[in-house]
Amino acid sequence: LREEAVAEIGVVEDLTALQGMKVKYLGKKGELTTILRGMGKLSKEERPIIGSLANEIRSYLENVIATKGEELEEQQLEKRLQSEKIDVTLPSVEPMVGATHPMIAVTQQIEDIFIGMGFEIAEGPEVELDLYNFELLNLTKEHPARDMHDSFYITSEILLRTHTSPVQVRTLQAKEGKVPVRIICPGKVYRRDDDDSTHSHQFMQIEGLVVDRGVSMGELNGTLLSFIEKMFGEGTEMRLRPSYFPFTEPSVEVDIYDPERGWLEILGAGMVHPRVLEKAGYDPERYTGFAFGMGVERITMLKYNIDDIRQLYLNDLRFLKQFQSV
Ligand code: PHE
């Protein structure tokens, strides 16, 4: 029995199995216990001999099991230490780090520049009334300029705004005739254009509006030049070209000069049309104002030399990774 037990315990490989051995040989129903139980059947002479032999085996086996147990514990610890060992000389894996999307970065830059010039941020709804998107901006139903804004109509009077200019009217109404008004409004706008490298049915605009006593074209010029220099670098040249918008008079298109690409159009602007002021509750005899509107995608594309607007919406990591330092 002793030899059998010792052999069996010798090959045990883990602590659970060892516990099994303990039960098998020394437990209440174990083999050795059974022998000791059966002692009653033995003769008087045999009993002490078998008894002491059994006890000897018991303490021997207890010893063997204890030693084996320590051995196994040590082995286990060794294994764990091995598996948890860190080779500090291995090259590290660089973790993926997120970056600000170029559109967000540019929007924030533009916001910061105008906030620095005393502007506040205003907002308006993307689902807009025809009244605000067109009518109060001097674009009556028959106005031919409506053709320039291919719109997503929801009902005959409700549409997805085609520009951020309705926020001009909403802001003026909310201000109830008080001045000064100095706001910019970033937001999404929608037009029924076919998507291609320069068009998207949804894009971002930033509107600007200043209304006060004595606001002049000169102030519009100065404000925009100041913005452009901060955005595209000190000394960037700007020019105004006459243009037409129903809600401004006069209206201009603003270009900047890039030595490699020449004159680039970046935004539309003008003096707020007296009729727009009047309809919004401002006396055009007392107050004047200017407004401008720019496409954030266009500014982003010009600034970072991106040639396809769709790159800004695809979330392609190979593209986005290039802006990690922006
Ligand atoms: N709302 C015009 C557009 O979307 C831009 C603009 C805004 C022009 C304000 C003049 C003044 O094209």
Residues whose N, C-alpha, C, O or C-beta is under 5 A from the ligand:
A	BS01	LIG	T162 H163 S165 F245 T248 G268 A269 G270 A291 F292 G293
